[in-house]
């Protein structure tokens, strides 16, 4: 199998090198779709020999589909700039290179490093994602946030982890909750959904209890408590912002596909 790796970027000079290094010996080409970074992201990508495309930001799904459309090879390995392949996952993928799998794609667990430790509970692990797939049998969808890969065909499982270095600190985590809750509220508004009192009271409470107690977040110590608390807050923020949109009477149309 021949693999084209696809990464979308914006100001990722700190984390991109590790992601690119983890792809060495696996990807026959690396495509980077950059949204006008103002740091050295593009320079780093070009120094690694990547094919770089500078493109105005549309949304996550559209950027990834564009990168996929530029691929020269039939298999796509989709990686975010803040991710890298673990040594175990690298070996698994390398063992597949001499073959031509008949399945449509492969899923793999994703392990997050947060507040100084690897998170293994609270709904954050194993967090399986399909990241290796045939280009002609999969596409990304989602206009606002949390893009989803739609795969037509059988998906097999790999054991090795994608290593995810997502949030640099709690402030960064809260900043992204603010962004994603706003996008999530707009998505709900376009679907004509409304905020009710139980969305603001009970959903956040249930999310905290589920993540911290039933999904074992308490086993991850202080980081597990923070994750459960901020996950609860994210639900509250999304519905509070939805309520605000209805109060202000905004008109929001779906973004470009």
C-alpha positions as CSV (number, residue, x, y, z in Angstrom):
1,X,0.0,0.0,0.0
2,X,1.1,3.5,-0.8
3,X,0.2,6.2,1.8
4,X,-0.3,10.0,1.5
5,X,-0.3,11.6,4.9
6,X,-2.5,14.7,5.2
7,X,-2.1,17.4,8.0
8,X,-4.0,20.7,8.3
9,X,-2.1,23.5,10.1
10,X,-2.3,27.0,11.6
11,X,0.7,28.3,13.7
12,X,1.9,24.8,14.7
13,X,5.7,25.4,14.5
14,X,6.2,23.9,18.0
15,X,4.3,20.6,17.5
16,X,4.5,20.0,13.8
17,X,8.1,18.6,13.7
18,X,7.3,15.7,16.0
19,X,4.2,14.8,13.9
20,X,6.3,14.9,10.7
21,X,9.1,12.8,12.2
22,X,6.6,10.1,13.3
23,X,5.6,9.7,9.6
24,X,9.1,9.0,8.3
25,X,9.3,5.7,6.6
26,X,5.5,5.4,6.4
27,X,4.2,8.1,4.1
28,X,5.2,8.2,0.5
29,X,4.2,11.9,0.6
30,X,3.1,14.4,3.2
31,X,0.5,17.0,2.3
32,X,0.2,20.0,4.6
33,X,-2.8,22.3,4.1
34,X,-2.0,25.6,5.9
35,X,-4.4,28.4,6.8
36,X,-1.9,31.3,6.4
37,X,0.2,30.6,9.5
38,X,2.2,33.6,10.8
39,X,5.0,31.6,12.4
40,X,7.4,29.1,10.8
41,X,4.9,26.3,10.2
42,X,5.1,26.5,6.4
43,X,8.9,26.7,6.5
44,X,9.2,23.7,8.7
45,X,6.8,21.7,6.5
46,X,8.8,22.6,3.3
47,X,12.1,21.7,5.0
48,X,10.6,18.2,5.7
49,X,9.8,17.9,2.0
50,X,6.1,18.2,2.4
51,X,3.8,19.3,-0.4
52,X,2.4,22.5,1.1
53,X,-0.9,24.2,0.1
54,X,-1.8,27.7,1.5
55,X,-5.6,27.9,1.7
56,X,-8.1,30.2,3.3
57,X,-9.7,28.6,6.3
58,X,-13.2,27.2,5.6
59,X,-13.8,24.5,8.2
60,X,-12.1,21.4,9.5
61,X,-13.9,18.9,7.2
62,X,-13.4,21.0,4.1
63,X,-9.7,21.6,4.8
64,X,-9.1,17.9,5.2
65,X,-11.2,16.9,2.2
66,X,-9.1,19.4,0.1
67,X,-5.9,17.8,1.3
68,X,-7.2,14.4,0.6
69,X,-8.1,15.5,-3.0
70,X,-4.5,16.5,-3.6
71,X,-3.1,13.1,-2.6
72,X,-1.2,11.0,-5.2
73,X,-1.7,7.7,-3.5
74,X,-4.8,5.5,-2.7
75,X,-4.4,5.4,1.1
76,X,-4.7,8.4,3.3
77,X,-3.2,8.8,6.8
78,X,-4.9,11.7,8.5
79,X,-2.9,13.2,11.3
80,X,-3.4,16.5,13.3
81,X,-0.4,18.7,13.9
82,X,-0.7,18.0,17.7
83,X,-0.6,14.2,17.2
84,X,2.1,11.7,16.4
85,X,2.3,8.0,15.8
86,X,3.4,5.9,18.7
87,X,6.3,3.5,18.0
88,X,3.9,0.5,18.3
89,X,1.5,2.1,15.8
90,X,4.4,2.9,13.4
91,X,5.4,-0.8,13.4
92,X,1.9,-1.9,12.7
93,X,1.5,0.4,9.8
94,X,5.0,-0.5,8.4
95,X,4.0,-4.1,8.5
96,X,1.0,-3.3,6.2
97,X,3.0,-1.4,3.6
98,X,4.0,-4.6,1.6
99,X,0.3,-5.6,1.4
100,X,-2.8,-4.2,-0.2
101,X,-5.6,-4.5,2.4
102,X,-9.1,-5.1,1.1
103,X,-10.8,-3.2,3.9
104,X,-11.8,0.5,3.6
105,X,-9.9,1.7,6.6
106,X,-8.2,1.1,10.0
107,X,-9.1,2.6,13.4
108,X,-6.7,3.1,16.2
109,X,-6.9,4.2,19.8
110,X,-5.9,7.8,20.7
111,X,-4.1,8.5,24.0
112,X,-4.0,12.1,25.3
113,X,-1.2,13.7,27.3
114,X,-2.8,16.3,29.7
115,X,-1.4,18.1,32.7
116,X,1.7,16.0,32.9
117,X,0.2,12.5,32.5
118,X,-1.4,10.1,30.0
119,X,-5.2,10.0,30.4
120,X,-6.7,6.6,30.3
121,X,-10.2,7.1,31.7
122,X,-13.1,9.6,31.8
123,X,-14.2,9.0,28.2
124,X,-10.8,10.1,26.8
125,X,-9.4,6.7,26.1
126,X,-9.4,4.6,24.0
127,X,-11.2,7.2,21.8
128,X,-10.8,5.1,18.6
129,X,-10.5,7.1,15.4
130,X,-10.3,6.0,11.7
131,X,-7.2,7.7,10.5
132,X,-5.9,5.3,7.8
133,X,-8.3,4.8,5.0
134,X,-8.8,4.4,1.2
135,X,-9.2,7.8,-0.4
136,X,-12.0,6.7,-2.7
137,X,-14.0,5.2,0.1
138,X,-14.1,8.0,2.8
139,X,-14.7,11.7,3.2
140,X,-15.0,14.2,6.0
141,X,-18.2,15.9,6.9
142,X,-19.2,18.6,9.4
143,X,-19.8,22.3,8.8
144,X,-18.9,23.7,12.2
145,X,-16.9,21.6,14.6
146,X,-15.9,18.0,15.4
147,X,-15.6,16.8,11.8
148,X,-16.6,13.2,11.2
149,X,-15.0,10.7,8.8
150,X,-17.7,8.8,6.8
151,X,-16.3,5.5,5.6
152,X,-17.9,3.2,3.0
153,X,-16.7,-0.4,3.8
154,X,-15.1,-2.6,6.5
155,X,-13.0,-1.0,9.2
156,X,-10.3,-3.1,10.9
157,X,-8.6,-2.3,14.2
158,X,-5.0,-1.5,14.9
159,X,-3.6,-1.7,18.5
160,X,-1.0,1.0,18.6
161,X,-1.9,4.5,19.9
162,X,-2.0,7.9,18.2
163,X,-0.4,10.1,20.8
164,X,-2.3,13.4,21.2
165,X,-0.7,16.5,22.8
166,X,-3.9,18.5,22.6
167,X,-4.0,21.3,25.3
168,X,-0.9,23.1,26.4
169,X,-2.5,24.1,29.7
170,X,-5.9,24.7,31.3
171,X,-6.1,28.2,29.8
172,X,-5.6,26.7,26.3
173,X,-8.3,24.1,27.1
174,X,-10.8,26.8,28.2
175,X,-10.0,28.9,25.2
176,X,-10.9,26.1,22.9
177,X,-14.0,25.3,24.8
178,X,-15.0,28.9,24.2
179,X,-14.4,28.5,20.5
180,X,-16.0,25.1,20.1
181,X,-19.0,25.9,22.3
182,X,-19.7,28.9,20.0
183,X,-19.5,26.8,16.9
184,X,-21.6,24.0,18.5
185,X,-24.3,26.6,19.4
186,X,-24.4,27.9,15.9
187,X,-24.8,24.3,14.6
188,X,-27.7,23.7,17.0
189,X,-29.3,27.0,15.9
190,X,-29.1,26.1,12.2
191,X,-30.9,22.9,13.1
192,X,-33.5,25.0,14.8
193,X,-32.8,23.5,18.2
194,X,-33.6,25.6,21.3
195,X,-32.2,25.8,24.8
196,X,-34.4,24.6,27.7
197,X,-33.7,25.0,31.4
198,X,-32.7,21.3,31.8
199,X,-30.0,21.7,29.2
200,X,-28.3,24.3,31.5
201,X,-28.9,22.5,34.8
202,X,-29.1,18.7,34.4
203,X,-27.0,18.0,31.2
204,X,-23.8,19.5,32.8
205,X,-24.4,17.6,36.0
206,X,-25.0,14.3,34.2
207,X,-21.9,14.9,32.1
208,X,-19.7,15.5,35.2
209,X,-21.0,12.4,37.0
210,X,-20.7,10.2,33.9
211,X,-17.1,11.3,33.1
212,X,-15.8,11.4,36.7
213,X,-17.6,8.5,38.3
214,X,-19.0,6.0,35.8
215,X,-16.1,6.4,33.2
216,X,-13.5,6.4,35.9
217,X,-12.1,9.9,35.5
218,X,-11.3,10.0,39.3
219,X,-8.6,7.4,38.5
220,X,-6.6,10.0,36.5
221,X,-6.2,12.2,39.6
222,X,-6.3,16.0,39.3
223,X,-6.3,15.9,35.5
224,X,-9.3,13.7,35.6
225,X,-11.2,16.1,37.8
226,X,-10.3,19.0,35.5
227,X,-11.4,17.1,32.5
228,X,-14.8,16.2,34.0
229,X,-15.3,19.8,35.3
230,X,-14.5,21.4,32.0
231,X,-16.5,18.9,30.0
232,X,-19.5,19.8,32.1
233,X,-18.8,23.5,31.6
234,X,-18.5,23.0,27.8
235,X,-22.1,21.6,27.8
236,X,-23.4,24.6,29.8
237,X,-21.5,27.1,27.6
238,X,-22.9,25.6,24.3
239,X,-26.5,25.8,25.4
240,X,-26.1,29.2,27.1
241,X,-24.7,30.5,23.8
242,X,-27.5,28.9,21.9
243,X,-30.0,30.7,24.2
244,X,-28.1,34.0,23.5
245,X,-28.4,33.5,19.8
246,X,-32.1,33.1,20.0
247,X,-32.4,36.1,22.3
248,X,-30.4,38.3,19.8
249,X,-32.4,36.9,16.9
250,X,-29.3,36.2,14.8
251,X,-29.6,34.6,11.4
252,X,-26.9,32.0,10.8
253,X,-26.6,30.1,7.6
254,X,-24.6,26.8,7.1
255,X,-21.0,27.4,6.2
256,X,-19.4,26.1,2.9
257,X,-19.0,22.4,2.4
